[in-house]
Amino acid sequence: MTTAISWQEEIRRLAQERDAVILAHNYQEPAIQDVADHVGDSLALSRIAASTDASTIVFCGVHFMAETAKLLSPDKTVLIPTAQAGCSLADTIDADQLRAWKAEHPDAVVVAYVNTSAAVKAEADVCCTSSNAVEVVNSIPADRPILFLPDQFLGAHVRRQTGRDNIEVWMGECHVHAGISAADLRAQVAADPEAEVLVHPECGCASSAIWLAGVGDLPSERTHILSTAGMLDTARGLTAKTALVATEIGMLHQLRKVNQRTTFLPVNPKASCRFMKMITPELLVRCLRQGRDEIQLPPEVVERARRSVERMVAIGKPAGAR
């Protein structure tokens, strides 16, 4: 049996031979995160995919993320350790459904969460992530109606933050985040009333958290609705003894790495994405050795989908930044 160190050394050797950069989402297993060149949320990893000099991108995440990397770097080889790593949220809408929805709202701007297939992105005007969804919507003229898809909880968060009442929201959800309930949150806060509370806007408890903080059932000054990148930024400055985290449990690894002062606890310890966890050390080794599984996209989809992703990447980017 190989040790963790020898496994990591083998990954580094294989990656160098293939001229590959390894990207890992925050929800990956800790071992995968620790061996990756870059770990982050969808927006950060998209920007790296667009700017990397490596000839091969290995994306340790779910399928739509690897597709997004291919859209931004069409001339590069993009691999995912297993093409079976799908996404329950992305599966809630397909291109035909979006075309029908657009036909009902011909004047609307379509904002697609990055958690969608390339075919859906091709039908969108601009993409967003949880990090920049509010910024993307605010970049659209206030008098233009918006179709926001596919996550209903993130859509509700964007409505609250922007104050816009002309946003139609698709009623999709991530099965993992939807399963983190207000009851879970209230029980955890009752058990640890001095804890900081970090909630991802995709969570089923996000709207409840805002309301509960407003009526005093949650500590308003210590309740934060944040993307995974926002959670990391907030975690770095925390001095609290504990923090309760409402998102997929893979996020805890990065939070614990940036702050050893605070104990980070999951609001729901069972909030694990089986698709994210399909990426294993063994499959990552196979990916680098055999060059599989390669992402291939239909040419007729690529150009239109890339435009919507490039618009997302550009919003909020400093002038002159790559």
C-alpha positions as CSV (number, residue, x, y, z in Angstrom):
1,M,0.0,0.0,0.0
2,T,1.4,3.4,-1.0
3,T,1.6,6.2,1.5
4,A,-0.1,9.6,1.1
5,I,3.3,11.2,0.4
6,S,4.2,8.7,-2.3
7,W,0.8,9.1,-3.9
8,Q,1.1,12.9,-4.0
9,E,4.6,12.6,-5.5
10,E,3.2,10.3,-8.2
11,I,0.5,12.8,-9.0
12,R,3.1,15.6,-9.2
13,R,5.3,13.5,-11.5
14,L,2.4,12.5,-13.8
15,A,1.1,16.1,-13.9
16,Q,4.6,17.4,-14.9
17,E,4.9,14.7,-17.7
18,R,1.4,15.7,-19.1
19,D,2.0,19.4,-18.7
20,A,-1.2,19.5,-16.6
21,V,-2.6,21.9,-14.0
22,I,-4.8,20.3,-11.4
23,L,-7.9,22.3,-10.3
24,A,-10.0,21.2,-7.4
25,H,-13.3,22.5,-6.1
26,N,-13.7,23.3,-2.4
27,Y,-16.1,20.3,-2.1
28,Q,-13.6,17.7,-3.1
29,E,-12.1,15.2,-0.6
30,P,-9.3,16.7,1.5
31,A,-6.7,14.4,-0.2
32,I,-7.7,15.8,-3.6
33,Q,-7.6,19.4,-2.4
34,D,-4.2,18.9,-0.9
35,V,-2.6,17.6,-4.1
36,A,-4.2,20.2,-6.4
37,D,-2.3,23.2,-7.8
38,H,-5.4,25.4,-7.2
39,V,-8.4,25.0,-4.9
40,G,-11.4,27.3,-5.1
41,D,-14.9,28.1,-6.0
42,S,-16.3,28.0,-9.5
43,L,-15.5,31.6,-10.4
44,A,-11.9,31.4,-9.2
45,L,-11.3,28.1,-11.0
46,S,-12.9,29.4,-14.2
47,R,-10.5,32.4,-14.2
48,I,-7.6,30.1,-13.7
49,A,-8.8,27.8,-16.5
50,A,-9.0,30.8,-18.8
51,S,-5.5,32.0,-18.1
52,T,-3.4,28.9,-17.5
53,D,-0.3,28.2,-19.7
54,A,-0.6,24.4,-19.1
55,S,-1.6,22.4,-22.1
56,T,-3.9,20.1,-20.1
57,I,-6.4,21.0,-17.4
58,V,-7.4,18.3,-14.9
59,F,-10.6,19.4,-13.2
60,C,-11.4,17.7,-10.0
61,G,-15.1,18.7,-9.6
62,V,-18.3,17.9,-11.3
63,H,-18.9,17.7,-15.1
64,F,-20.3,21.2,-15.7
65,M,-17.2,22.6,-14.1
66,A,-14.9,20.7,-16.5
67,E,-17.1,21.8,-19.4
68,T,-16.8,25.4,-18.3
69,A,-13.0,25.1,-18.3
70,K,-13.2,23.7,-21.9
71,L,-15.3,26.6,-23.0
72,L,-12.7,29.0,-21.7
73,S,-9.7,27.1,-23.0
74,P,-11.1,25.4,-26.2
75,D,-7.6,24.6,-27.5
76,K,-6.5,22.9,-24.3
77,T,-7.1,19.3,-23.3
78,V,-9.5,19.2,-20.4
79,L,-9.8,16.0,-18.3
80,I,-12.1,15.0,-15.5
81,P,-11.2,11.9,-13.4
82,T,-14.6,10.5,-14.1
83,A,-17.3,11.7,-16.5
84,Q,-19.9,10.2,-14.2
85,A,-19.5,13.1,-11.7
86,G,-22.7,14.9,-12.6
87,C,-24.8,17.5,-10.7
88,S,-28.4,17.2,-9.5
89,L,-28.8,21.0,-9.8
90,A,-27.6,21.2,-13.4
91,D,-30.0,18.3,-14.2
92,T,-33.0,20.4,-13.2
93,I,-33.0,22.3,-16.6
94,D,-32.0,21.4,-20.1
95,A,-31.7,23.5,-23.3
96,D,-35.2,22.7,-24.6
97,Q,-36.7,23.8,-21.3
98,L,-34.8,27.0,-21.3
99,R,-35.7,27.8,-24.9
100,A,-39.4,27.3,-24.0
101,W,-39.0,29.6,-20.9
102,K,-37.3,32.3,-23.0
103,A,-40.2,32.1,-25.6
104,E,-42.6,33.1,-22.7
105,H,-40.4,36.1,-21.8
106,P,-38.9,37.4,-25.1
107,D,-37.5,40.6,-23.6
108,A,-35.8,39.0,-20.6
109,V,-32.1,38.7,-19.9
110,V,-31.1,35.2,-19.1
111,V,-28.7,34.7,-16.2
112,A,-27.5,31.1,-15.8
113,Y,-25.8,29.9,-12.7
114,V,-22.6,28.3,-13.7
115,N,-24.1,25.0,-12.3
116,T,-25.6,24.2,-15.7
117,S,-24.6,22.2,-18.8
118,A,-22.8,23.9,-21.8
119,A,-26.0,23.5,-23.8
120,V,-27.9,25.6,-21.3
121,K,-25.1,28.2,-21.1
122,A,-25.3,28.5,-24.9
123,E,-28.9,29.7,-24.4
124,A,-28.0,32.2,-21.7
125,D,-26.9,35.8,-22.0
126,V,-24.5,35.7,-19.0
127,C,-23.4,33.2,-16.4
128,C,-22.8,33.8,-12.7
129,T,-21.5,32.0,-9.6
130,S,-22.6,32.4,-6.0
131,S,-19.6,34.7,-5.6
132,N,-20.8,37.2,-8.2
133,A,-24.5,36.6,-8.9
134,V,-25.5,39.8,-7.3
135,E,-22.8,41.7,-9.2
136,V,-23.9,40.1,-12.5
137,V,-27.6,41.0,-11.9
138,N,-26.7,44.6,-10.9
139,S,-24.8,45.0,-14.2
140,I,-28.1,44.5,-16.1
141,P,-30.2,47.6,-16.7
142,A,-32.9,47.9,-13.9
143,D,-35.8,48.0,-16.4
144,R,-34.8,44.7,-18.1
145,P,-36.7,41.6,-16.8
146,I,-34.4,38.7,-15.8
147,L,-34.7,34.9,-16.0
148,F,-32.5,33.5,-13.3
149,L,-31.7,29.7,-13.4
150,P,-31.7,27.1,-12.1
151,D,-31.3,27.5,-8.3
152,Q,-34.3,28.8,-6.5
153,F,-32.5,29.5,-3.3
154,L,-29.7,31.5,-4.9
155,G,-32.3,33.3,-7.0
156,A,-34.2,34.3,-3.9
157,H,-31.0,35.5,-2.4
158,V,-30.3,37.6,-5.5
159,R,-33.8,39.1,-5.3
160,R,-33.2,40.1,-1.7
161,Q,-29.8,41.6,-2.3
162,T,-30.7,43.6,-5.4
163,G,-34.2,44.6,-4.4
164,R,-35.4,43.8,-7.9
165,D,-38.9,42.5,-8.4
166,N,-38.5,41.7,-12.1
167,I,-36.6,38.5,-11.6
168,E,-38.2,35.2,-12.6
169,V,-36.5,32.2,-10.9
170,W,-36.4,28.6,-12.1
171,M,-37.4,26.2,-9.3
172,G,-34.4,24.0,-9.3
173,E,-32.2,23.0,-6.3
174,C,-29.1,21.1,-5.3
175,H,-30.2,18.1,-3.4
176,V,-27.3,18.5,-0.9
177,H,-27.9,22.2,-0.1
178,A,-31.7,21.8,-0.2
179,G,-31.2,19.1,2.5
180,I,-29.6,21.6,5.0
181,S,-32.8,22.7,6.7
182,A,-33.8,25.6,9.0
183,A,-34.5,23.0,11.6
184,D,-30.9,21.8,11.4
185,L,-29.7,25.4,11.7
186,R,-31.9,26.2,14.7
187,A,-30.9,23.1,16.5
188,Q,-27.2,23.7,16.0
189,V,-27.4,27.4,17.1
190,A,-29.5,26.4,20.2
191,A,-26.7,24.0,21.1
192,D,-24.0,26.6,20.5
193,P,-25.5,30.1,20.8
194,E,-22.2,32.0,20.6
195,A,-21.1,30.4,17.3
196,E,-20.7,32.3,14.1
197,V,-23.0,31.1,11.3
198,L,-21.9,30.8,7.7
199,V,-24.6,29.9,5.2
200,H,-24.3,29.2,1.5
201,P,-27.1,30.9,-0.5
202,E,-27.9,27.6,-2.2
203,C,-29.0,26.1,1.1
204,G,-32.6,25.4,1.8
205,C,-32.1,27.2,5.1
206,A,-30.8,30.5,3.6
207,S,-34.0,32.4,3.4
208,S,-35.0,31.1,6.9
209,A,-31.6,32.2,8.2
210,I,-32.3,35.8,7.1
211,W,-35.8,35.7,8.7
212,L,-34.6,34.0,11.9
213,A,-31.8,36.6,12.3
214,G,-34.4,39.3,11.7
215,V,-36.7,38.1,14.5
216,G,-33.8,37.4,16.9
217,D,-33.8,33.6,16.7
218,L,-30.3,33.7,15.2
219,P,-27.6,36.2,16.0
220,S,-28.0,38.8,13.2
221,E,-24.5,40.2,13.7
222,R,-23.0,36.7,13.4
223,T,-25.2,35.2,10.6
224,H,-23.5,35.5,7.2
225,I,-24.9,34.4,3.8
226,L,-21.8,33.7,1.8
227,S,-20.4,31.9,-1.3
228,T,-17.6,29.4,-0.6
229,A,-15.0,32.1,-1.4
230,G,-16.8,34.5,0.9
231,M,-16.7,31.9,3.7
232,L,-13.0,31.6,3.3
233,D,-12.5,35.4,3.4
234,T,-14.7,35.6,6.5
235,A,-13.1,32.6,8.2
236,R,-9.6,34.2,8.0
237,G,-10.7,37.0,10.4
238,L,-12.8,35.0,12.8
239,T,-11.9,34.9,16.5
240,A,-15.0,33.0,17.7
241,K,-14.5,29.7,19.4
242,T,-16.8,27.9,16.9
243,A,-18.5,28.5,13.6
244,L,-21.4,26.6,12.1
245,V,-21.1,26.0,8.4
246,A,-24.1,25.4,6.2
247,T,-22.8,24.0,2.9
248,E,-21.3,20.8,1.5
249,I,-18.9,19.3,4.1
250,G,-15.9,19.3,1.8
251,M,-15.7,23.1,2.5
252,L,-14.6,22.5,6.1
253,H,-11.1,21.4,5.0
254,Q,-10.3,24.8,3.5
255,L,-11.9,26.7,6.4
256,R,-9.8,24.7,8.9
257,K,-6.7,25.4,7.0
258,V,-7.1,29.1,7.0
259,N,-8.1,29.4,10.6
260,Q,-6.9,27.1,13.4
261,R,-8.3,29.4,16.1
262,T,-11.9,28.5,15.3
263,T,-13.6,25.1,15.3
264,F,-15.7,24.8,12.2
265,L,-18.7,22.4,12.5
266,P,-21.2,21.4,9.8
267,V,-24.8,22.4,10.3
268,N,-25.7,19.0,8.7
269,P,-22.8,16.5,8.9
270,K,-24.5,14.4,6.2
271,A,-24.4,17.2,3.6
272,S,-21.9,15.4,1.3
273,C,-22.2,15.5,-2.5
274,R,-21.9,11.9,-3.9
275,F,-21.0,13.4,-7.3
276,M,-18.1,15.4,-5.9
277,K,-16.9,12.4,-3.9
278,M,-16.7,10.3,-7.1
279,I,-13.3,11.9,-7.7
280,T,-10.9,9.6,-5.8
281,P,-7.1,9.5,-5.6
282,E,-7.2,6.3,-7.7
283,L,-9.2,7.9,-10.5
284,L,-7.0,11.0,-10.4
285,V,-3.9,8.8,-11.0
286,R,-5.8,6.9,-13.8
287,C,-6.8,10.3,-15.3
288,L,-3.2,11.5,-15.5
289,R,-1.8,8.2,-16.7
290,Q,-4.4,7.4,-19.4
291,G,-5.7,10.9,-20.3
292,R,-9.2,10.2,-19.4
293,D,-12.0,11.3,-19.2
294,E,-11.6,14.0,-21.9
295,I,-14.3,16.7,-22.2
296,Q,-15.6,17.0,-25.7
297,L,-18.3,19.6,-26.7
298,P,-20.3,20.1,-29.9
299,P,-18.8,22.9,-32.0
300,E,-22.3,24.5,-32.4
301,V,-22.6,24.9,-28.6
302,V,-19.1,26.1,-27.8
303,E,-19.0,29.6,-29.2
304,R,-22.4,30.7,-27.8
305,A,-21.7,29.1,-24.4
306,R,-18.3,30.6,-24.2
307,R,-19.6,34.1,-24.6
308,S,-21.9,33.8,-21.6
309,V,-19.1,32.4,-19.5
310,E,-16.6,35.1,-20.6
311,R,-19.0,37.8,-19.7
312,M,-19.2,36.3,-16.2
313,V,-15.5,36.1,-15.8
314,A,-15.1,39.7,-16.9
315,I,-17.6,41.2,-14.4
316,G,-15.8,42.6,-11.4
317,K,-12.4,41.8,-12.8
318,P,-9.8,44.5,-12.3
319,A,-8.8,46.4,-15.4
320,G,-5.8,44.8,-17.1
321,A,-6.1,41.6,-15.1
322,R,-5.8,38.3,-16.9
